[in-house]
Amino acid sequence: QVQLVESGGGLVQAGGSLKLTCVASGLIFDINAFAWYRQVPGRQRECVANVRDNDRTNYANSVKGRFTISRDNKKNTVYLQMDNLKPEDSGVYYCYVYWDNDWGEGTQVTVSS
């Protein structure tokens, strides 16, 4: 059974940084692609970044240059480094694995102005 556990969310002032962590289990980590999604109340979840098994990455235009997704295959972990945070980055951030269409429980990020 695939399990994704996120952590690292919190409250930060605009311009600050947070690093989200997603620990995956129940799958062969290094052959899978992962993504971080963000959900704001009343809106659909949007993909902010993804990383393939070959370490290729993609980012939403709204976070390019500020967010960095990475993976550590030895630790079965995906990270999202978020810098220069803006109030519009606030939301619940979810870890997602494409192969199994599985989601974590999410971690709340709140950026104050």
N, C-alpha and C positions, 0 to 999 in steps of 0.2 A: 504494500500500500504506500503510495507516494505521500510524503508529508513535506510541507514547506513552512518554515517558521521564520517570521520576520521579527526584527528588532531594530532599535536605534532611532525611532521617531521621538518627537518631543516638541517643546515650544522654543522658538528661537526668534531673535529680532531680525528684521530685514537686513540683508547684507551678511548674515551669519552663515554657518555651515552645519550640516548634519551628514552622518554616514549611516546608511541603512544596510542591514545584513539579512541575508536569507540563507538559512541552512536547509539543505535538501536531504531527504533520505528516502529509501524505498525505490531507488532507480539507479541506473548506471549514469552517474553524473556527467562524466566527461564527454559523452556523445550527445548530450542534450543541449538545446537552446532554451534560454530563459529570457524573461522580460520583467520589467517593473511597470506597473500600471498605477494610475492615480485616479481617484474618484472624488468628486465634489458633489455634495447633496444637490439632487435635481438634474444632474448631468450624467452622461454615460462615462464609463471608465475609459480612460485614454491611455495609450501606451506612451510612456515617456522615454523608454530606452529598452533595447534588447541586445543580447549577445549570443552569437552562435557558438557551436562547438569548436570552430576554428578561430575564435576570439574576435571575429568581425563584429562590429557594433553599429547600431543605428540609433538616432535620437530624434525626438520630436523637435520641430523648429523652436518651440518655446523654451527649450532647455539646452540647446546646443551652445557649447562654450562654457556652460555653468555646471552641468552634471556629467559624471563619468561612471559608466557601468564597467564592472570588471568581475572576474571569476577566479577562484582558487580551486582547481580540481582536486588538490590534495586534501582540502578541508570541506569539499562538497558545499561550497559557499559562493554566493553571488552578492556583490556589493553595489551600492549606489552612493557615490560621493556627490553631495549636493552643495555647491558653493554659491555665494552671492544670491542667497535665497530672497525671493520676493513674496509678498503677501498672496499673490495669485498661485504660488506653489503649494499653498495649504491644501490638505486633503488627506484621505486615507490611501496609503501606498501599499500595493499588493504585489507579491512575487507570483510569477506564473511560469509554468513549464509547458511548452508547446506539445510535446509528444503525448502527454497524458491529459492535456487540457485541465490541469489542476491549479488551484489557487491556494495561497496562504490565507491566514485570517486577517492580515492587514496590520499596519502600524500607522498611527495618526501623526501627521506633521502639521504644525501650526506656526505660521510665520506672522509675527506682529509688525505693524508699520511704525 
